[in-house]
Amino acid sequence: MAPLRRGDNPPVSVETGAAYEMLMSLVTVSETANHEVAEVGPEWLAATQKRAGTALMKRLSEFTQGSGDVWVHLIPLVYDAPAPRDVDTFVGHLAATDADELVRQMLGYYDYHVQRATSPMSLRAAVDGDEQAITEVLSACESWPEWHPFVERILGLGSRRAKSDLLAVLRDWRARVWQAEEERLLPILQRDAEAKRLLARELPFEHFVEVTTNGVRYVARPDIERLVLIPSYVNRPWVSFAEQRGAMIMIYPVADESVSADSDAPPLRLVRLTKALADEKRLRILRALAEKPASLMELAEMFEVPKTSMHHHMITLRSAGLVTVSPGPKDKEYRLRNDVLPGLATMLAGYIATPSRAASADDSAEPVAPRPRRTIGTRKRREAVAP
């Protein structure tokens, strides 16, 4: 699919491929601390872990050390792999990649945020086995408690062993887990990608990105030459970021319209909105944001809750389309979206007034609005810009 050029903004393309989504399934399962927020739900997680089996889940836990970022860092290698970017082609591409280069990729060597925190020269030397460089890299990672154990383990293994362990996990995950999911999920991803390609031709660039990611604002950088958007079903509601050699890749949650085929079910957007609003603290957060934008840390301090708890609240609010997030002067900044709540009553009334109930209603009953058509337009490194 040829990129769509949008004036001075980078060309944008929407891509799909089985290998992308398999990696995102590994992200979702690996990050056990986020299972409560994952929209695939506890039943999917339990079924996936059962298919994987105890031995594979243990190897996965040992390899990732509880962080899903390694799988996000491999996303650019899917983009670099030959079409159609299926799992076998991707794994073959990894097998042909130099072991040191593959470990650099796993550690985020090409990632903008990693480069700001860790000297690329030190990271390269650490991968080569330089003890002083390893100490420097581990010291730089101490501020990332969820990432430090993985870096320490991978550098301790050495490149050849790390590559061997990675390929073994991917091949076994493909055989035991992904084969059962691929046929069901790929049509959802393809529907969403095609809808987004059409939408990209209708909306201004910044608005298109915000709608597609459900609230993440794109901030231009001179080193970004192209933007690649990839839909994910299994990793909803997060937006994840990866980058390499001028390409920014955003893995976004598929739109509700691409998921649900049950016409009698409540719109997923309505479910997400009512869930987000059914919490007193989140209502107070929205009221605070109505007064002024705030960072995650500011909100955590304001409401006297741990940063991780506020993080989950903000993921829920952004997923519902109630807030946007963008880089601020010092930290990510959240803003209230004022255009969403006015339509909630109409959406709720539209769903409750189903055709069958409307036909049997008493003629004297108060009229309600018909059920509105849902469109894409109305409708998280873990989140590098979002929470």
C-alpha positions in Angstrom: 0.0 0.0 0.0 1.6 3.3 -1.1 2.0 6.0 1.6 -0.4 8.9 1.6 1.4 12.2 1.5 0.0 15.0 3.6 1.7 18.3 2.9 4.7 18.9 5.3 3.8 15.9 7.4 5.5 12.6 6.9 3.8 10.2 4.5 1.5 7.8 6.4 0.7 4.2 5.6 -1.5 1.6 7.3 -0.1 -1.9 7.3 -1.2 -5.4 8.5 0.5 -8.7 8.9 0.2 -11.8 11.0 3.7 -11.3 12.5 2.8 -7.9 13.9 -0.2 -9.3 15.7 1.6 -12.3 17.0 4.2 -10.0 18.6 1.5 -8.0 20.2 -0.1 -11.1 21.6 3.2 -11.8 23.3 3.3 -8.2 24.6 -0.2 -8.6 26.1 0.6 -12.0 27.8 4.1 -10.9 28.9 3.0 -7.8 30.8 1.1 -9.5 33.7 0.9 -6.2 35.6 -1.4 -4.9 32.9 -3.7 -7.9 32.6 -6.5 -6.2 34.5 -6.7 -3.4 31.9 -6.3 -5.6 28.8 -9.5 -5.5 26.8 -9.1 -9.1 25.5 -10.3 -10.1 29.0 -9.4 -12.8 31.5 -10.9 -15.6 29.5 -8.7 -15.0 26.5 -5.6 -14.6 28.7 -6.4 -17.9 30.5 -7.1 -19.8 27.3 -3.9 -18.5 25.7 -1.8 -19.4 28.7 -3.4 -22.9 28.7 -2.6 -23.4 25.0 0.9 -22.3 25.6 1.4 -24.7 28.4 3.3 -24.4 31.7 6.8 -25.0 30.2 6.5 -22.4 27.4 4.9 -19.8 29.8 7.9 -20.3 32.2 10.4 -19.9 29.3 8.5 -16.7 28.2 8.6 -15.3 31.7 12.3 -16.0 32.1 13.1 -14.5 28.7 11.1 -11.2 29.1 11.4 -10.8 32.8 7.9 -9.4 32.8 8.5 -6.7 30.2 6.7 -6.7 26.8 9.0 -4.0 25.3 11.3 -6.6 23.7 8.4 -7.6 21.4 7.6 -4.0 20.5 11.2 -3.4 19.7 11.0 -6.3 17.2 8.1 -4.6 15.3 10.5 -2.7 12.9 12.0 -6.0 11.9 8.6 -7.2 10.8 8.3 -4.0 8.7 11.7 -4.8 7.2 10.8 -8.4 6.4 9.6 -9.3 2.9 5.8 -9.3 2.2 3.4 -10.7 3.2 5.0 -10.3 6.6 3.6 -13.6 7.9 5.1 -15.4 10.9 7.3 -17.9 9.0 8.8 -15.2 6.8 9.4 -13.0 9.8 11.1 -15.8 11.9 13.2 -16.6 8.8 14.2 -13.0 8.6 15.3 -13.0 12.3 17.2 -16.3 11.8 19.2 -14.6 9.0 19.9 -11.5 11.1 23.3 -11.1 12.8 23.1 -12.1 16.5 24.6 -8.8 17.8 22.3 -6.7 15.6 19.3 -8.7 16.8 20.2 -8.1 20.4 20.7 -4.4 19.7 17.2 -4.4 18.2 15.7 -6.2 21.2 17.3 -3.6 23.6 15.8 -0.7 21.7 19.1 0.6 20.2 17.3 2.5 17.4 14.5 3.8 19.7 14.5 7.6 20.3 13.6 7.3 24.0 16.3 4.7 24.6 18.9 6.8 22.9 18.1 9.7 25.1 18.5 7.6 28.2 21.4 5.4 27.2 24.5 6.3 25.1 24.2 4.4 21.8 28.0 3.9 21.8 27.8 2.3 25.3 24.9 0.1 24.3 26.7 -1.1 21.2 29.8 -1.8 23.3 27.7 -3.6 25.9 26.3 -5.9 23.3 29.9 -6.6 22.2 30.6 -7.8 25.7 32.5 -4.8 27.1 32.2 -5.0 30.9 32.4 -1.3 31.6 29.8 -0.6 29.0 27.5 -3.2 30.5 27.8 -1.5 33.9 27.0 1.9 32.3 24.0 0.6 30.5 22.6 -1.2 33.5 23.1 2.0 35.6 21.2 4.0 33.0 18.4 1.5 33.1 17.9 1.7 36.9 15.2 4.3 36.5 13.2 1.8 34.5 12.5 -1.0 37.0 10.3 -2.9 34.6 13.0 -2.9 31.9 16.3 -3.3 33.9 15.9 -7.0 34.6 15.4 -7.9 30.9 18.5 -5.8 29.9 20.6 -7.4 32.6 19.5 -10.9 31.5 20.0 -10.4 27.8 23.5 -8.9 28.2 24.4 -11.7 30.6 23.3 -14.4 28.1 25.4 -13.1 25.2 24.1 -12.5 21.7 24.2 -16.1 20.3 22.3 -17.5 23.3 19.8 -14.6 23.4 19.1 -15.1 19.6 18.6 -18.9 20.1 16.3 -18.4 23.0 14.3 -15.8 21.1 13.8 -17.9 18.0 12.8 -20.9 20.2 10.1 -18.9 22.0 8.7 -17.5 18.8 8.6 -20.8 17.0 6.8 -22.5 19.9 4.4 -19.6 20.4 3.6 -19.8 16.7 2.8 -23.5 16.9 1.0 -23.7 20.3 -0.8 -20.3 20.4 -0.8 -18.2 17.3 -2.1 -20.8 14.8 -5.4 -21.0 16.7 -5.8 -17.2 16.6 -4.6 -16.1 13.1 -7.6 -17.1 11.0 -10.0 -15.3 13.4 -8.0 -12.1 13.9 -6.6 -11.3 10.5 -10.0 -10.3 9.0 -10.6 -7.9 11.9 -7.2 -6.3 11.3 -7.7 -6.1 7.6 -11.2 -4.5 7.9 -9.8 -1.9 10.3 -6.8 -1.1 8.1 -8.9 -0.5 5.0 -11.3 1.7 7.0 -8.4 3.8 8.2 -6.9 4.1 4.7 -10.2 5.6 3.6 -10.4 7.9 6.6 -6.9 9.1 6.0 -8.1 10.7 2.7 -10.8 12.6 4.5 -9.3 14.0 7.6 -6.4 16.4 8.2 -3.2 14.6 9.2 -3.2 15.4 13.0 -6.9 14.7 13.4 -6.6 11.4 11.5 -3.8 10.2 13.8 -5.7 11.3 16.9 -8.9 9.5 15.8 -7.0 6.4 14.8 -5.1 6.1 18.1 -8.2 7.2 20.1 -6.6 10.2 21.7 -2.8 10.3 21.0 -1.6 13.5 19.5 1.2 13.3 16.9 4.1 15.7 17.6 6.4 16.2 14.6 10.1 15.5 14.7 12.6 16.4 12.0 14.1 12.9 12.0 10.8 11.1 11.2 10.5 10.5 7.5 7.4 8.3 7.5 4.6 7.2 9.8 3.4 3.6 9.8 0.1 2.7 11.5 -0.6 -0.9 12.5 -3.9 -2.1 14.0 -3.9 -4.6 16.9 -6.8 -6.4 18.4 -5.1 -8.3 21.2 -3.2 -5.3 22.6 -6.2 -3.0 23.1 -6.5 -0.4 24.6 -2.8 0.5 24.4 -1.0 2.4 21.8 2.6 1.3 21.3 5.5 2.9 19.5 8.6 1.6 17.8 11.0 3.4 15.4 14.0 2.7 13.3 15.9 4.6 10.6 13.4 7.4 10.1 10.2 5.4 10.5 7.9 5.9 13.4 5.6 2.9 13.9 2.4 3.2 15.9 0.5 0.1 16.9 -3.0 1.3 17.6 -6.2 -0.5 19.0 -8.6 -1.5 16.3 -11.9 0.5 16.2 -14.9 -0.9 17.9 -16.7 -1.1 14.5 -14.1 -3.6 13.3 -14.6 -6.0 16.2 -18.3 -6.4 16.8 -20.5 -8.2 14.3 -23.5 -8.7 16.7 -26.0 -6.0 15.8 -27.9 -6.6 19.1 -24.9 -6.0 21.3 -24.4 -2.5 22.7 -21.8 -0.6 20.8 -18.3 -1.2 22.3 -17.8 2.6 22.4 -20.9 2.9 24.6 -19.6 0.1 26.9 -16.2 1.7 27.1 -17.6 5.2 27.9 -20.0 4.0 30.6 -17.3 1.8 32.2 -14.9 4.8 32.2 -17.6 7.0 33.9 -18.7 4.4 36.4 -15.9 5.3 38.8 -15.9 8.3 41.2 -12.2 9.0 40.9 -12.3 9.1 37.1 -15.1 11.5 37.3 -13.1 13.7 39.6 -10.1 13.4 37.2 -12.2 14.6 34.3 -13.5 17.6 36.4 -9.9 18.5 37.2 -8.9 18.3 33.5 -11.8 20.6 32.6 -10.0 23.3 34.5 -6.5 22.8 33.0 -4.3 20.1 31.4 -2.1 18.0 33.7 0.6 15.4 33.6 0.4 11.9 35.0 2.5 12.8 38.0 0.5 15.9 38.7 -2.7 13.9 38.7 -1.3 11.2 40.9 -0.2 13.8 43.4 -3.5 15.7 43.2 -5.5 12.6 44.0 -2.9 11.0 46.3 -2.7 7.7 44.4 0.3 5.7 43.1 1.5 6.6 39.7 0.7 3.1 38.4 -2.9 3.4 39.6 -3.3 6.8 37.9 -1.7 5.3 34.8 -4.5 2.7 34.6 -7.2 5.3 35.1 -5.8 7.4 32.3 -5.6 4.4 29.9 -9.3 3.8 30.6 -10.2 7.4 30.0 -8.1 7.7 26.8 -9.5 4.4 25.5 -13.0 5.8 26.0 -12.0 8.9 24.0 -12.5 11.2 26.9 -9.0 12.6 27.1 -6.1 13.2 24.7 -2.4 12.9 25.5 0.6 14.6 24.0 4.2 15.6 25.1 4.3 18.5 27.5 7.1 20.7 28.6 8.5 18.1 31.0 6.1 15.1 30.9 3.2 13.8 28.9 0.2 16.1 29.2 -3.5 15.1 29.4 -6.4 17.2 28.2 -10.1 16.8 28.4 -12.0 16.2 25.1 -15.1 18.4 25.3 -16.7 16.9 22.2 -17.5 13.4 23.5 -19.8 13.7 26.5 -22.6 15.6 24.7 -23.2 12.6 22.5 -23.4 10.0 25.2 -27.1 10.5 26.0 -28.0 10.2 22.3 -25.8 7.0 21.9 -27.4 5.4 25.0 -31.0 6.3 23.9 -30.2 5.1 20.4 -29.1 1.7 21.7 -32.0 1.2 24.2 -34.6 2.2 21.5 -34.1 -0.9 19.4 -36.5 -1.4 16.5 -38.4 -4.2 18.2 -39.0 -2.2 21.4 -39.8 0.9 19.4 -42.5 -1.0 17.5 -44.2 -2.3 20.6 -44.0 1.0 22.6 -47.1 2.8 23.6 -48.1 5.6 21.1 -48.1 8.1 23.9 -44.6 7.3 25.1 -42.0 10.0 24.9 -40.2 9.7 21.5 -36.5 8.9 21.5 -33.8 9.4 18.9 -33.2 6.5 16.5 -30.1 4.4 16.9 -27.3 6.3 15.3 -25.0 4.7 12.7 -21.5 4.2 14.1 -18.6 5.3 12.0 -14.9 5.2 12.4 -14.8 9.0 12.8 -16.8 8.8 16.0 -15.1 6.6 17.4 -0.1 2.3 24.9 6.9 2.0 26.0 3.8 0.5 26.5 2.4 3.9 25.7 5.3 6.1 24.8 3.2 9.2 24.4 0.0 7.9 26.1 0.2 6.8 29.8 
